[in-house]
Amino acid sequence: MPEHRGAIRSDLPQIVEIYNSTIASRIVTADTEPASVESRVHWFEEHAPNRRPLWVVEDAGRVAAWLSFSTFYGGGSSRRSLCWTGSNAISSSSEDA
């Protein structure tokens, strides 16, 4: 049964894999090139459970989806807003058919 939990550093490769799987459709992101795990380390480290959470849904020992909250207005703005981003994996293995 799928369970959600806070993301840990070892989840990052699977989070990036899920994110990259959305690029071709251009529905979820305007990015046109896949992200590398290394390029997303700083983004990952900006999240904290009590401030900017990053959660994953784990199913059968694998990250199946993720959800994060990030600062929408950065810098010294007096406006503080959050935006959420997330994605899920769609399995194409024959086991799921």
N, C-alpha and C positions, 0 to 999 in steps of 0.2 A: 504494500500500500504506500503511495507517495506521502512523503512527509516534508514539511518546510523547516528550515533552520537558518541560522546566520551563516553566511559564506565564510569559508576559510581559504587561506592563500592557495592551498592545493586544488581548490575548485576553479581557479582562474583559467587554466587551459580549456576546461569544458565550457565555462562562461563565454570565452572568446570564440570557441568553436560554434556555439549556438548563435552568437552575434554574427559571425561571418556567414552563417548559413542564410541569413536574411538579406544580405547585400544584393544578390542578383535580382530579387523581386522589386527592389527600390520602394517598397511599401513602408518598411519600418525605419529605414535610414537613407540619408542622401549620400552616404559613403559609397565609393565605387571600388575601393581596394580593400582587401581583407586586412584586419588588424592583426598585429602580432601580440603574443602574450607579453613580451617585453614592453611593448608600447602601452599596455594597459595596466602595468604594475602601479604607477603613480595614481591613476584613477581608482584602482582597487584600494590602495592605502588611504585614500581620502575618506573612505567610508568607515563609520564606527557604529556599533549597535545602538548607542544612546544619542547619536547626532545625525548621521546620514546612513541609515541601515542598508545593507545589501543582503538579500535573502536568496536562497536557492530552494528549489523543490527537488528532492532526491527520490528517485524511483529505481528500485532494483540495483542500488549501489552506484547509480550514475546521476549526475545533475541533468534534470529534464527541463528545467526552466529557471529563470532568475528574475529578480525585481530589485531595483535600486532607487534610492532617493538621493538627489543631488541638488546643490544650490543652483537655482535658476538665475537669479541676479547675483553676480559676483562682485568682487571689489569692495569698496567702502560704502556702498549704497545703504541707505537706511531701510530700504525695502528688503525684506527677507522672504523669499519664496522658495518652495521646493518643487521640483518636477520629478516624476517617476518614469522610469524606463524599465522595460523588461522584455523578455522573449522566451519562447519555449522551443524545444527541439521536436522535430517531427521525424519519427523513425521511419526509415524506408526499408527496413530489413524484412525478409520473407517470413520471419518468425511472427511478426505482428499482423500478418494478413489473415 
